[in-house]
Amino acid sequence: MKPQMIKLSLSANVPCGFSNSEGKIQTDTQMTDLLFKLTCTPEMKTLIEKVQIERSPFFVICHLPSDYNKAPKVWQFHFLPLFCSENSYLGTFFHAHEFLFLSPLEYVDGMQPYAVTTEKPNKLFTAKEWEILFFTMYRLNSKEIARRLNIGTRTTDNHLNIIYEKADVHSACQLRAFCKLKGFERYIPSELWSFHTVSSYYPCEF
């Protein structure tokens, strides 16, 4: 890849970088900061190997700490391998943006994508109650929630009763309306979060 084209790529107003065929990485200031934070995650080694060995297109979703005591942000990294017309590998271009979420129902309702957070909205509920509340918002019943959290159904029901009392509601429908009003749908409990690497795209010629 020509140096001037790399320079042009790195001038974009988004965190981005380029790893050439020899594994040398060039990044802009924003991406340098994100990669520094990413190195603190145990999955970083796997990620680097995927870029340098597999040379396959993929994207990664992970939450990274913010500066100055701000809430952690969830980021999506896109990695796109570039090939010449002779199918020779030139390198991998990558960029990142804050992860935006929108469910199909929210799309039908005309909502705009929104950033999700792993920072608890408030201290109204305990950590376990937030996990149960998260699954309740997506209409899982007590048995399904219990299976996902590896707890008993009766324990789940007890937590739900406490949640109803704290939110001053009397049904799952009312609870979902309460959560929607408070903006709780933007919260993903960090205990449920895992590092995701997903294949996407097709290799591009350059």
C-alpha positions, 0 to 999 in steps of 0.5 A, spaced: 500 500 500 502 506 497 505 511 503 500 516 501 494 512 501 496 510 508 497 517 510 490 519 507 487 513 511 490 515 517 487 522 516 480 520 517 476 523 523 475 516 526 480 512 530 484 508 525 490 504 523 494 500 518 498 494 519 502 492 513 504 485 511 510 485 515 506 486 522 508 494 522 502 498 525 501 505 524 495 509 528 492 515 529 492 519 536 485 516 537 487 509 535 493 509 539 489 511 545 484 505 544 489 500 543 493 502 549 487 501 553 485 494 549 492 491 551 489 491 558 484 486 556 486 478 556 484 477 549 489 482 546 494 477 544 488 473 540 486 479 537 493 481 534 494 473 532 488 474 528 490 480 525 497 478 523 496 470 521 489 469 519 488 476 515 481 475 515 476 480 516 472 481 522 470 486 527 470 486 535 466 489 540 469 490 547 468 495 553 474 499 555 475 504 561 474 512 560 479 517 562 478 522 568 473 517 572 468 517 566 463 511 565 467 505 560 464 505 553 463 500 549 467 500 542 466 496 536 473 495 532 473 493 524 479 490 521 479 489 513 484 486 510 487 489 503 489 485 497 492 487 490 489 485 484 494 479 484 491 477 491 497 479 495 496 481 502 498 488 503 496 489 510 489 490 514 486 497 515 482 498 522 478 503 525 473 504 531 467 507 533 462 507 539 458 501 539 451 503 537 445 498 538 438 498 536 433 492 536 428 490 531 422 493 535 426 499 536 427 500 529 420 499 527 418 504 532 422 509 529 428 510 534 435 512 533 441 507 534 444 509 541 450 508 545 450 502 550 454 502 557 456 498 562 456 503 567 450 502 572 445 507 571 444 508 579 444 504 585 437 502 586 438 495 584 443 490 586 448 487 581 444 480 581 438 484 580 440 488 574 442 482 571 435 479 572 432 486 570 436 486 563 433 479 561 426 481 564 426 487 559 427 482 553 421 478 555 425 472 558 421 468 563 423 466 570 425 459 568 429 462 562 433 467 566 434 462 571 438 458 566 442 463 563 444 466 570 445 458 573 440 460 579 434 457 581 427 459 578 425 460 585 431 465 587 429 469 580 422 470 582 424 472 589 429 477 586 423 479 581 419 481 587 424 485 590 425 489 583 417 490 583 417 493 590 423 497 588 420 500 582 413 500 585 410 496 579 406 490 579 407 486 572 413 485 567 409 490 562 409 495 568 417 494 569 419 494 562 415 501 561 419 503 568 425 501 565 424 505 558 422 511 561 429 511 565 433 509 559 435 502 562 435 499 556 442 502 554 445 498 560 448 492 559 451 489 566 458 488 565 458 481 569 454 479 562 459 482 558 464 478 554 469 479 548 466 478 542 470 477 535 465 476 529 467 474 522 464 479 517 465 482 510 469 480 504 477 481 503 478 487 499 482 489 493 486 495 493 
